[in-house]
C-alpha cells in the first residue's frame, strides 16, 4: 500500500471549472503519491469526469493550479497530457472502429520504416500482443476494432493507455463492460502498476473494486471536495454517506407484489447463435432475474423477445396469445419495452434533446393533425409525465441528453421503454455505470413498474443486484437454462456454480 508520507506526484489545488450557468468543479483539491492507487468516487454529476478531462487536457480550469512532479502542469490538449506521462482511459470509448487493434493502441505513435515511411506492422502487432498478455487476455492485434465485443474494446482502451508508459494512469469506470474474470485480471494489472511505482487514479461506482485496490479515496459531491482519506478504517456505509450526503438504508429492496397472470411464456425457444430450447415464464407484477457469465445466451434471449433476432424454433406467447414479432416495432406495439445494456452507443441519441429521446418510441402518439409533423404540445405532455414519474433531473425538455448525468440518462431510457405502454419490460444491465444514489432510485422505479402490473425481465452481471431485487432467477450457461433459483436457493454461490460448471439446480418451489 502507498505510504501516506510519500511525496505527492500530482497536486491539485483550488481547481474550479465553470461552464455557462454551471460550476462543475468548485475549489477542489487532492493529491496523488507515486506508487499509489487513488480512488475518486461520487455520484454522477459530482464532477469526476470534469476533473479527469482537465487532467487529460480536454478542459481548462477557470481557477486553481495543478503540479506534476513539483512543476506547473497546464495541458492545453490531450497530447500535452500524454507527453507529460498522464494516460487517461475515458468511460466513452475513443477508438477508430475500422482500424486494427494494434493501430488503435499505437495511434499517433506508430513506428515507421525509414525509407518507405510505411507503418512497421509486425512491430506494433508484437507490442500489442505483449500488452494483452500482461492483461491476461488474448485479442488478435490485427483484428478490426469493430469486430470486437464491448468488453474487448474496453481492454483495447486499457492497453492503449498502458502503451504510453505513463507515470499516472487514469481509469474512468474501466470495468463497466467487463466480465467477473476480466475484472479480476484488470485489478491484478492495477496492483502490478502500483508495484512498478506508477500511480493510478481509479474512478468506479463499484465500491468493492475500490476497497480491493485503492490506498486512499477522494470523495466529490456537487462539484466540491468532501474528503480525502485512507481506505483502511473506512467502511462502505461511511463512504456511501459521504458520496450522497444521506443514509441509504438498503441498496437492494424488493417490495412485496402479488403475482398476476402469466405475461410471457417461452416454450423450447431457440434463436441467434446460442439460445437453445429455452422454456420460461414471466408473470405480471414479478421481476425475473437472468444470470450467467457474459455471452451465455442472455443477449439472444432479450433480442428474440424484442424482435431484434428472429425466432428459429419454439413458441412464444404474450398475454396468452401467440407472439412472433417481425421487429422491435412489432414488439413495442404489443407492449414490450426494452432497455439496452450499452447506454452510450445503443441507447441515448446524444445530439438530441431529452424530449426527443423520450418520445422517439411513440412517434405515432406525438404526430400532429396532418400526420407528418410532430406536435410540440404532445411531446411536452409525455416529457412532463415521465419527468415527474421518474424524477428526471434536467433543466428542461430541450436540454441535450448528453449533458445529463448517467443516472438521469438511464431514467430517460426507462421512460422511452415505458411510453408505448409496456406490460413487459426487458432490462439489460439497468444500473450499469450509474452512481449508488441513482441505483437506489432505479430499483425503486422497477418496484413501481411491477406494482403497476407489468412483468420485468432483468439481466444483470451485478450478483447482489440480481439476487437483491429479483423474485426468482434463471441461470444461463452455453445458451441454455441450467438453474431456476427461488427462495433460499437464490445465492451468489448457486448462481456461479450453475453458470461456471453447468451444474443444474432447480429449486423445488420453482419446478
Number of C-alpha atoms within 10 A of each C-alpha: 13 20 13 14 7 12 13 18 20 22 19 19 15 17 22 22 23 14 9 5 6 9 15 19 27 19 15 19 20 20 17 26 24 21 25 29 28 28 27 25 26 27 23 23 21 23 23 23 17 20 23 21 17 21 27 25 20 16 17 20 20 14 14 15 16 23 16 20 16 12 11 12 18 18 20 15 16 19 16 16 22 20 12 16 16 24 27 28 23 20 19 13 14 13 20 15 14 13 15 19 32 28 25 25 27 19 14 9 12 17 15 13 11 9 6 7 9 11 14 13 17 12 14 22 20 12 17 25 21 15 20 19 13 16 19 16 14 13 18 16 24 17 15 17 23 15 13 16 12 16 16 19 22 24 22 26 24 24 25 24 22 21 16 18 14 20 23 31 24 26 24 21 19 23 24 19 24 19 16 14 11 18 16 15 16 20 19 16 16 24 20 14 20 21 14 12 15 21 26 29 22 23 27 22 21 18 15 10 17 23 17 11 21 25 20 25 26 23 24 25 21 19 23 20 21 16 15 17 14 16 20 11 7 13 10 14 12 11 19 20 12 18 24 20 12 11 13 14 9 9 15 17 15 16 14 12 17 12 17 14 13 17 22 23 21 19 15 16 21 24 22 18 9 18 25 21 18 20 16 15 14 23 23 23 27 28 28 24 25 28 29 27 21 19 15 20 26 24 19 23 23 22 20 25 28 26 20 17 19 18 21 14 13 15 18 23 17 20 17 12 11 11 19 18 21 15 16 19 14 15 22 24 15 19 20 26 27 24 23 21 19 17 19 17 12 10 17 21 17 16 13 14 18 29 25 21 23 27 23 16 20 19 17 13 17 21 17 14 9 8 12 10 11 16 16 12 12 16 22 18 13 19 25 15 14 21 22 10 13 17 14 21 15 17 11 15 18 13 16 19 24 16 16 20 18 22 26 24 25 26 25 28 23 23 25 27 27 25 22 20 17 23 24 31 25 25 23 22 20 26 23 22 23 23 23 22 20 21 19 18 17 21 21 17 17 25 23 16 21 24 18 13 21 26 29 29 23 25 24 24 20 16 16 13 20 26 24 19 22 22 21 22 26 23 29 27 25 18 24 22 27 23 26 27 25 20 13 7 18 20 18 12 11 18 28 17 18 24 23 14 10 17 14 16 18 17 16 11 10 12 8
